[in-house]
Amino acid sequence: MRAFLKSICAVATCAVLAGAAPIDPDNPTCPAEPNWGAPDAMVLTPADRDGKRVLLAEGRIDAGLPGRLRAAIEADEMISEIWLRSRGGNARAGNEAGRIIRSYRGMLTRIPAGATCFSACNFMFMGGERRYVDEGGVFMVHMFTHTSDRWIIDDAVIDGSQATTELIASIEQSSALLATEDNDFLIRMGISRKLLTDIMYQQQAVSNEDDPSTRYCLSQSEVREYNVVPEERRAP
């Protein structure tokens, strides 16, 4: 599967990464050094860009983000776009942030040129009623899992086989539930479910941001094919 993806990405990558950072030679769908911002909790900053009032959403998605996001939007009625740059974070907080964004009619989410939106950020981005990925903006995905913290598994192994078995069962149950939630979220946001089956669930089931092999960056044609960017609602 990976060989096939590499074969089709030599052309597709040109569209996604035009004007962006150099591509990763081991994963030519993505930039070698993704610009997904700092690992600190997401900061929400109102700003004026191109004559529009926008909310810059940059940083890691944490459990407290949904509340801060709603407060930031409510505090400035002129905000019409949310610009995202994030390495992801808390999956359920990302889904909730997406639902909050969708509750504001006509809100546009954007991944600006040079910025990367990864992991839980994908779902926050999908909340926009209108969505746009600039040329050079990167919509980066992986297979979603409930835990990417290797130390949790290592500790369970040290504690013995019973603890390891219980952890595996817990991860399997949580991952199945999260997959169901993701599927439901995509349907509600108008995204093709094939984004999960054809792309996200074809990647390695490790959401390690330091491992480029677990990532896949959609081309401009793919963000349209999977309705990540709705054809009839693209930004000018």
C-alpha positions as CSV (number, residue, x, y, z in Angstrom):
1,M,0.0,0.0,0.0
2,R,2.8,2.4,0.9
3,A,4.6,1.8,-2.4
4,F,1.4,2.5,-4.2
5,L,0.8,5.8,-2.3
6,K,4.4,6.8,-3.1
7,S,3.9,6.1,-6.8
8,I,0.8,8.3,-7.1
9,C,2.2,11.1,-4.9
10,A,5.0,12.3,-7.1
11,V,2.5,14.3,-9.0
12,A,-0.1,15.0,-6.3
13,T,2.5,16.4,-3.9
14,C,3.3,19.2,-6.2
15,A,-0.2,20.6,-5.8
16,V,-0.2,20.3,-2.0
17,L,3.2,21.6,-1.2
18,A,3.7,24.3,-3.8
19,G,5.6,27.1,-2.2
20,A,5.9,25.2,1.1
21,A,8.8,23.5,2.8
22,P,10.8,20.8,1.1
23,I,9.1,17.4,0.9
24,D,10.1,14.4,2.9
25,P,12.0,12.0,0.6
26,D,10.8,9.0,2.6
27,N,7.2,10.2,2.5
28,P,6.7,12.5,-0.5
29,T,3.1,13.3,0.3
30,C,4.3,15.5,3.3
31,P,6.8,18.2,4.1
32,A,10.0,17.1,5.7
33,E,9.5,19.5,8.6
34,P,5.7,20.2,9.1
35,N,4.9,23.7,10.3
36,W,2.3,22.6,13.0
37,G,3.3,25.1,15.6
38,A,4.4,24.8,19.2
39,P,3.5,21.8,21.5
40,D,1.8,24.2,24.0
41,A,-1.9,24.4,24.5
42,M,-3.7,26.0,21.6
43,V,-3.7,29.8,21.6
44,L,-6.7,31.7,20.0
45,T,-5.8,35.1,18.7
46,P,-8.2,37.4,16.8
47,A,-6.5,39.2,13.9
48,D,-7.2,41.1,10.8
49,R,-6.2,39.4,7.6
50,D,-7.0,40.5,4.0
51,G,-9.8,42.7,5.2
52,K,-11.4,40.0,7.3
53,R,-11.6,39.3,11.0
54,V,-10.1,35.9,11.7
55,L,-9.3,33.8,14.7
56,L,-5.8,32.3,14.6
57,A,-5.9,28.9,16.3
58,E,-2.4,27.7,16.9
59,G,-1.0,25.0,19.2
60,R,-1.9,21.7,20.7
61,I,-5.6,20.7,21.1
62,D,-6.1,20.2,24.8
63,A,-9.2,19.2,26.8
64,G,-10.0,22.8,27.7
65,L,-10.0,24.1,24.1
66,P,-13.7,23.7,23.3
67,G,-14.7,26.2,26.1
68,R,-12.0,28.7,25.1
69,L,-13.0,28.4,21.5
70,R,-16.6,29.2,22.1
71,A,-15.7,32.1,24.4
72,A,-13.3,33.5,21.8
73,I,-15.9,33.4,19.0
74,E,-18.6,34.8,21.2
75,A,-16.3,37.7,22.3
76,D,-15.9,39.0,18.7
77,E,-18.9,38.8,16.4
78,M,-16.9,40.0,13.4
79,I,-14.9,36.7,13.3
80,S,-15.7,35.0,10.0
81,E,-12.8,32.6,9.6
82,I,-10.7,30.3,11.8
83,W,-7.1,29.7,10.6
84,L,-5.6,26.5,11.9
85,R,-2.0,25.4,12.6
86,S,-1.7,22.4,15.0
87,R,-0.1,19.0,15.6
88,G,-3.4,17.8,17.0
89,G,-3.8,16.5,20.5
90,N,-7.0,15.4,22.4
91,A,-9.1,13.6,19.8
92,R,-12.5,14.1,21.6
93,A,-11.7,17.8,22.2
94,G,-11.0,18.1,18.5
95,N,-14.3,16.7,17.6
96,E,-16.1,18.9,20.1
97,A,-14.3,22.0,18.8
98,G,-15.5,21.0,15.3
99,R,-19.1,20.8,16.5
100,I,-18.8,24.2,18.1
101,I,-17.5,25.7,14.9
102,R,-20.4,24.2,13.0
103,S,-22.9,25.8,15.3
104,Y,-21.9,29.2,13.9
105,R,-23.6,29.5,10.5
106,G,-21.3,30.3,7.6
107,M,-18.0,30.0,9.6
108,L,-15.1,29.2,7.4
109,T,-12.1,27.2,8.5
110,R,-8.8,27.6,6.7
111,I,-5.4,26.0,6.6
112,P,-3.2,28.9,5.4
113,A,-0.2,28.5,3.2
114,G,2.8,26.9,5.0
115,A,0.7,25.7,8.0
116,T,0.0,22.0,8.8
117,C,-3.2,20.7,10.4
118,F,-2.6,17.2,11.8
119,S,-4.5,14.5,13.8
120,A,-7.2,16.0,16.0
121,C,-6.8,19.3,14.1
122,N,-8.4,17.5,11.1
123,F,-11.7,17.2,12.9
124,M,-11.6,20.7,14.2
125,F,-11.1,21.9,10.7
126,M,-14.0,19.8,9.4
127,G,-16.3,21.7,11.6
128,G,-16.3,24.7,9.2
129,E,-19.5,25.0,7.2
130,R,-17.1,26.4,4.6
131,R,-13.6,25.0,4.4
132,Y,-10.5,25.9,2.5
133,V,-6.9,24.6,2.2
134,D,-4.6,27.2,0.7
135,E,-2.0,26.2,-1.8
136,G,0.9,25.2,0.4
137,G,-1.4,24.4,3.4
138,V,-1.1,20.8,4.6
139,F,-4.0,18.6,5.7
140,M,-2.1,15.7,7.3
141,V,-3.8,12.6,8.6
142,H,-3.0,9.3,10.3
143,M,-4.9,6.4,11.7
144,F,-6.6,7.6,14.9
145,T,-5.9,5.7,18.1
146,H,-6.7,6.4,21.7
147,T,-3.1,6.2,22.9
148,S,0.2,7.0,21.3
149,D,2.1,7.0,24.6
150,R,4.5,4.1,24.5
151,W,5.2,4.4,28.2
152,I,1.6,3.4,29.1
153,I,2.1,0.0,27.3
154,D,5.6,-0.5,28.7
155,D,4.4,0.1,32.3
156,A,1.6,-2.5,31.7
157,V,4.1,-5.1,30.5
158,I,6.3,-4.5,33.6
159,D,3.2,-5.0,35.8
160,G,2.5,-8.4,34.3
161,S,0.4,-10.2,31.7
162,Q,-2.9,-9.4,33.4
163,A,-2.3,-5.7,33.3
164,T,-1.2,-6.0,29.7
165,T,-4.3,-7.9,28.7
166,E,-6.5,-5.4,30.5
167,L,-4.8,-2.5,28.7
168,I,-5.1,-4.1,25.3
169,A,-8.8,-4.8,25.9
170,S,-9.3,-1.2,27.0
171,I,-7.5,0.2,24.0
172,E,-9.5,-2.1,21.6
173,Q,-12.8,-1.0,23.2
174,S,-11.9,2.7,23.2
175,S,-10.5,2.6,19.7
176,A,-13.7,1.0,18.4
177,L,-15.8,3.6,20.1
178,L,-13.6,6.4,18.8
179,A,-13.8,5.0,15.2
180,T,-17.6,5.0,15.6
181,E,-17.5,8.6,16.8
182,D,-15.2,9.6,13.9
183,N,-17.5,8.0,11.4
184,D,-20.5,9.8,12.8
185,F,-18.7,13.1,12.9
186,L,-17.6,12.8,9.2
187,I,-21.2,12.1,8.2
188,R,-22.5,15.1,10.1
189,M,-19.9,17.4,8.7
190,G,-20.5,16.2,5.1
191,I,-17.1,14.5,4.6
192,S,-16.9,11.3,2.6
193,R,-16.5,8.3,4.8
194,K,-13.9,7.1,2.3
195,L,-11.5,9.5,3.9
196,L,-11.5,7.1,6.9
197,T,-11.5,3.8,4.9
198,D,-9.3,4.8,2.0
199,I,-6.8,7.1,3.7
200,M,-6.8,7.3,7.5
201,Y,-7.3,3.6,8.3
202,Q,-4.6,2.6,5.7
203,Q,-1.9,4.3,7.7
204,Q,0.1,2.6,10.4
205,A,-1.8,2.6,13.7
206,V,0.7,4.7,15.5
207,S,0.1,8.4,15.9
208,N,3.7,9.3,16.7
209,E,4.5,12.8,15.4
210,D,8.2,11.9,15.3
211,D,7.5,9.0,12.8
212,P,6.9,10.4,9.3
213,S,5.8,6.9,8.0
214,T,2.6,7.2,10.0
215,R,1.5,10.3,8.1
216,Y,-0.3,11.1,4.8
217,C,-0.9,14.5,3.4
218,L,-3.8,15.0,1.0
219,S,-3.3,16.7,-2.3
220,Q,-5.5,19.5,-3.5
221,S,-7.4,17.0,-5.7
222,E,-7.9,14.7,-2.7
223,V,-9.3,17.3,-0.4
224,R,-11.9,17.9,-3.0
225,E,-12.5,14.2,-3.8
226,Y,-13.2,13.4,-0.1
227,N,-15.2,16.7,0.3
228,V,-12.7,18.0,2.9
229,V,-13.1,21.2,0.9
230,P,-16.7,21.3,-0.4
231,E,-16.8,22.1,-4.1
232,E,-19.7,24.6,-3.8
233,R,-18.4,26.3,-0.7
234,R,-14.8,27.1,-1.5
235,A,-13.4,30.4,-0.4
236,P,-12.6,33.0,-3.1
